[in-house]
Amino acid sequence: MIFVVDVGNSAAHFGVYSDGLIIDKLVVYHGGKSFSPSSIENISQWLKKFQTISSAAVGTVNRVVDDGLRSCFKNIPLTYISSGADIGMRLDYTPAGTLGADRFANLVAFRQRYRSPGAIIDIGSAVTIDILDPRGNFYGGMIFPGPALSLKALHTSTELLPLIELDDSSADWGHTTEKSIRCGVFKLYRHAIEGIIAEARTEFVDARFTTVACGGWSLLWQQYWHDTVHFDTDLTLKGIGDIYYLLKSGKKL
């Protein structure tokens, strides 16, 4: 077992990885700033539940919390994973090694578990959609602003539109300004992502094409996609653990 950590733009996800699964986890929101003293205390207390674990793997797109991580893990060495790791996946990405650690982890976790061409939808502060070809290599991807950024942009770029959050009622047509924004953003992401995946499917004449959704926002759309999309909110953490053990063993995908 090892600790795995996925540091995103607004939150850090901590997990215990064992035999390809995440058996315990903790989410700490940092908002793009260093961990607060209370967050460090919460993390430290959670780590104490697993005193026999002596290694940790980290994938990060936000190094602002590095000092806080080191203070939490203390005597546990941190192994930072990156897409520069040579584990047998062809990545046609420029400059080499600059594909985000979270996207790389998602690709590896998908390849290890599905063995098919497919798409990974990660809905967080940003939305990333990455495609694997039938050989399990990176085919290409895209990045666009996540729902929270869109909602914030509507508020900060206008005088009268309020800042709101999406919720379970977001699919309903709006009869107030707040509900109209909520409905518009919800349906925008739902139908945009559905259209992107439909286009991606046409690139591969393969009935095995599989779509997996992850990221903190993805479950909002689960009731609409549950027949066609696998949901795995632990996918990134699993990929970080997969990469760590591949590097440790010297094996290739």
N, C-alpha and C positions, 0 to 999 in steps of 0.2 A: 504493500500500500504506500501511496505517496499523497502529499497535499498537491492540489492543482489550483492555480489562481488565474482568473481571467479579468484583467483590469481594463475596463471600458472607459468611455468618455465621461460617464456620470456615475458609474457604480463599479464595484469590484465583487466578483463572484468567487467564493472560496469553496473547494470541494475536497472530499476524500475519494481518491480513485483506487478501485480494486477490481482487477480482472475485467477491465473494460467498462465498468459501471461506476456511477457516482453514488456512494452509499450514505453520504451526509453532506450538507452544504450550508453556506451562510452567505447572505447578500449584504453588502455595506455600501451605502450611497455616499459619494464624496463630492459630487457636483463639480468635478474638475479642479478640486483643491486638495491640499494635503489632508490626510486623515486627522480628524479631531481627536483630542485625548479620549473622549468617550468611545469613539469608534475603535481606537487602538486597544482599549480595555476590552471591548466586546470581542474583538478578534482574538486577543490573547486568551480570554476565557474559553472561547470555542476551541482553540488549538490544544488547550490543556486536556480536553476529552480524549485526545489521541496521542498520548505521550510516547508510544512506541514507534511512531512514524518519524523518520530521520531525514527525509528528503522532500523537496518541494520543486515543482515546475511552474513557471510563470509565463503567461503570454500577455503582453500589454500593448495598448495603443496610447497610453497616457503615463508618462514617467514621473508625473508630479507626486505620486504617492510612494515612490521608491523608498524614501527614507522611512516612512511609516511601515512599509512592509518589512524592512530589515529590522526595525525595532520590535516588531511582533514576532518574527521568526527567530531572532537572536542567534542561537547556535545551530540552526537548521540551514544548510546551504541552499541557495536559490539558483536554479538552473533556468535561464531565460531562453525560451524557444523563439525561433524566427524562421521565416521562409527561406533563409539561406541554408538551412539544414539539408544535407544530402541524404534523403531517405528513400529515393527511388521514384519520386513524383516529378514529372516534367512540368516546369512552370515557365511559360513563355511570358515573362513580365519584366518590364524595364523601368528603372535600373534593377538589376538582379538583387534579390533579397529584400525588396521594398514592399512586397505584398504584405498586408497587415497580418500580424501574428494570429489574430482571431479568425481571419478568413482562411489562413493556412491550416489552422487547427480544424476548422469546419470541413475543409476539403479532405483532410486525412481521416477524420472521424467518419465522414460519409463513405469514403472509399472502403474503409475497413469493415463497415457494417452492411452496405447495400450492394457492392460489387456490380454496379450498373451505371449507365450514363444518367445524369440527372441535374437537378438544380437545388441550390441551398439558398433559402430566403432568410436573412438575418435582419430582424426589425428592431433597431435600438435607436440611439441618438442619430445614427445614419442608417439607411437601409442598404444592405449589400445583397446582390444576387450573383452567385457564382455558379458556373456550369462545368461539369466534368464530362469528358468524352467517353466513348465506349471502352477505351483502354484505361480509364481511371485517371487521366491526366487533365490538367487545368485547360479548359477550352476558352475561357474568357469570363469577364464579369462586369458589373456596373455598381456605381455608388450614387445615391441621391439622398437628400435630406430626410430624416425620420419625421414621424408625426409630431413630436414635441417641437422640433425646429420649425415646422410649417405653422403650427399654432402660434408659436412665439413671433414668427415673422409677420403674420397677419396682425398681431397686436401692436408690435413695435413700429410697423411701417404704415400704420393708419392712425387716425385720431380717435375714432369712435368704437372700433372693434375690440371687445374684451379678450383677455387671456383666459382660456378655458382648458379643460382636460377632457379626453375621451373617456367614455364609460360604456356600460352595457346597453345604454339607450341610444348610442351614437348612430345606429342604423336607421332610426326613425326619422322621417321627414320633419324638417324644422318649422315651427310656427312662432319662434322667437329668434332674435339674432344669435343668441348663444347656441340654441339647438340647430340653427341653420349652419353655423360654422362646424359644429360637431358632426352633423350629417355629411357635410361637404367633404371634410377631411377624411372621415371614415370611408366613404364610398370612393373617394379619389384613390386611396391606397389599395382598397380591395380590388377595384377594377383595373387599375394600372398594373398591379402585380399579376393578376390573372391574365391580362393581355400579354405581359412580358413572358410568362411561363408558356403560354400557348404558342408564342413565336419561337421560343427556344425548342419546344417539342418538334417543330417542323424542321429543325436542323438535323435531327436524328431519326431515321426510319427504324425505330427500335421500341418495341412495346414495353421494354423493361424500364423506360425512362421514369425516374423516381424523383419526387419533389419532397424536400424536408424543410420545415420552418423552425427557426429558433429565435432567440432574442426576447427581451423582456416584454415587447409589445405584441408578439405574434399571436398570443392566445386570444386577443380581442376578435380575431377573424376565424377562430377555430370552428365555430358552428357553420360557417359558410364553406370552409375548405376541407372539412374532416373526411369527405369521401375521396379526395384526390391528393391530399397532402399529409405527410407524417409530421407530427409535432414532437420535437425533442428539445426542451429548454436547457438540457445539459450537454448538447452536442459539442459546444466549444470546449467545455471542461474535459469531456471525453477525448477530444482530439489532442489537447495539451498533454494528457496522460499517455495517449498512444505515441506521440512524438518522443516524449521522454524515454519510454521503454525501447523504442526503435533505435534511438541514439545510443542508449546504454548497451544494448545487445549487439549493435553493429549490423542489424538486419535491415533489409530493404522491403518496401511495400511489394 
